[in-house]
Amino acid sequence: MNLNTLLGTEFPFIQGGMANVATGAFAAAVSNAGALGLIGSGGMDTETLRTHIRACRALTDKPFGVNLMLMNPCVEEQAKLLAEEEVQVVTTGAGNPGKYVPAWKEAGIKVFPVVGAAVLARRLTRYGIDGVIAEGTESGGHVGEMTTMALVPQVCDAVDVPVIAAGGIADGRQVAAAACLGAVGVQLGTCLLVSEECPIHENYKRALLKAADTDTMVTGRTTGAPVRVLKNRMAREYVRMEKEHLPLAELEKLTLGSLRRAVFDGDTDTGSFMAGQVAGQLREIKPLRHIFEELYNGYCTCGKGMAAE
Ligand SMILES: Cc1cc2nc3c(=O)[nH]c(=O)nc-3n(C[C@H](O)[C@H](O)[C@H](O)COP(=O)(O)O)c2cc1C
């Protein structure tokens, strides 16, 4: 299956939904640059989401979608809104979207749940989904345990729908690797944070450009909500408190509003700078179109093979 045909894109790339980052304007910029833009609904109430969907539609005539966070308290309302607004594509995070799929399919929406395990991918195919996004633990934001390298082929073997790889992809070599693992396309997050069009604070972009390969860490492994972020005072403090088994309420005081402090205020001490392990590969701020062309051209020219002897 050709992902461009399925999504109506020029490149087989999806911009991952990113809470507080992926506004309607950013999703439209991604779609205009040839990939599939997604509005990140995390942290939005239903009316805010509607405003972003309409803003996106006003800014692009290309297909775009919405990433629905299933743990959002207004998820029922938002699920209905997506059908009402005739959004073309929905991706879902943090759970099983099965009960919403029939109404979305009736509205002509293409549905791509994000999964971190093959067993969940297989279960979801029962609902008539259009594909799955297999996201490895290298990713920025909420993560599972499995690496992209181990996860993608196992998801491909488990399902008979197209598989999109996510996590740890920021250049053509990694796109080629994802294709070798069986993916028909890739979802990108971290490398798009340093695009010219990305509406995050300058300090966030600067921190990403400065990062080395080992400069991310995972907070929340002990609380059941692991999140990959750039190492900073807040992240180190959080993990120290986890090791001391402090109550969840204490930990939450640290993280409450922390992504917003990173995205909007650029607070490098107390912000949660969600970022994947590819942060160490990022060298400069570029226009989205340039990033997509480099990724695609890099993929096409990535002909290195291993010697058999
Ligand atoms: C700042 C940031 C916020 C994110 N927020 C979400 C989110 O709200 N929903 C979601 O499904 N994934 C979220 N993700 C994951 C991305 O959609 C994407 O799958 C991931 O970034 C891909 O891996 P990469 O970071 O290695 O490119 C987020 C990632 C980042 C970097």
The ligand as an SDF file (V2000), in Angstrom:
LIG
                    3D

 31 33  0  0  0  0  0  0  0  0999 V2000
    6.9370   17.6320   22.1500 C   0  0  0  0  0  0  0  0  0  0  0  0
    6.2590   16.3370   21.8270 C   0  0  0  0  0  0  0  0  0  0  0  0
    4.9100   16.1630   22.1750 C   0  0  0  0  0  0  0  0  0  0  0  0
    4.2450   14.9910   21.8300 C   0  0  0  0  0  0  0  0  0  0  0  0
    2.9140   14.8590   22.1310 N   0  0  0  0  0  0  0  0  0  0  0  0
    2.2190   13.7850   21.6660 C   0  0  0  0  0  0  0  0  0  0  0  0
    0.7980   13.7280   21.8020 C   0  0  0  0  0  0  0  0  0  0  0  0
    0.1590   14.6470   22.3280 O   0  0  0  0  0  0  0  0  0  0  0  0
    0.1530   12.6310   21.2960 N   0  0  0  0  0  0  0  0  0  0  0  0
    0.8380   11.5900   20.6900 C   0  0  0  0  0  0  0  0  0  0  0  0
    0.2050   10.6090   20.2570 O   0  0  0  0  0  0  0  0  0  0  0  0
    2.1840   11.6310   20.5390 N   0  0  0  0  0  0  0  0  0  0  0  0
    2.8750   12.7080   20.9960 C   0  0  0  0  0  0  0  0  0  0  0  0
    4.2310   12.7780   20.7780 N   0  0  0  0  0  0  0  0  0  0  0  0
    4.8960   11.7290   19.9780 C   0  0  0  0  0  0  0  0  0  0  0  0
    4.9310   12.1350   18.4840 C   0  0  0  0  0  0  0  0  0  0  0  0
    3.6290   12.2110   17.9590 O   0  0  0  0  0  0  0  0  0  0  0  0
    5.7500   11.1590   17.6070 C   0  0  0  0  0  0  0  0  0  0  0  0
    5.1420    9.8880   17.5260 O   0  0  0  0  0  0  0  0  0  0  0  0
    7.1570   10.9870   18.1270 C   0  0  0  0  0  0  0  0  0  0  0  0
    7.7160   12.2350   18.4580 O   0  0  0  0  0  0  0  0  0  0  0  0
    8.0300   10.2980   17.0620 C   0  0  0  0  0  0  0  0  0  0  0  0
    9.3250   10.0460   17.5360 O   0  0  0  0  0  0  0  0  0  0  0  0
   10.5550   11.0840   17.3830 P   0  0  0  0  0  0  0  0  0  0  0  0
   10.3360   12.0920   18.4540 O   0  0  0  0  0  0  0  0  0  0  0  0
   11.7490   10.2400   17.6330 O   0  0  0  0  0  0  0  0  0  0  0  0
   10.4860   11.6600   15.9970 O   0  0  0  0  0  0  0  0  0  0  0  0
    4.9380   13.9320   21.1620 C   0  0  0  0  0  0  0  0  0  0  0  0
    6.2940   14.1040   20.8450 C   0  0  0  0  0  0  0  0  0  0  0  0
    6.9550   15.2760   21.1590 C   0  0  0  0  0  0  0  0  0  0  0  0
    8.4130   15.4320   20.7650 C   0  0  0  0  0  0  0  0  0  0  0  0
  1  2  1  0
  2  3  1  0
  2 30  2  0
  3  4  2  0
  4  5  1  0
  4 28  1  0
  5  6  2  0
  6  7  1  0
  6 13  1  0
  7  8  2  0
  7  9  1  0
  9 10  1  0
 10 11  2  0
 10 12  1  0
 12 13  2  0
 13 14  1  0
 14 15  1  0
 14 28  1  0
 15 16  1  0
 16 17  1  0
 16 18  1  0
 18 19  1  0
 18 20  1  0
 20 21  1  0
 20 22  1  0
 22 23  1  0
 23 24  1  0
 24 25  2  0
 24 26  1  0
 24 27  1  0
 28 29  2  0
 29 30  1  0
 30 31  1  0
M  END
$$$$
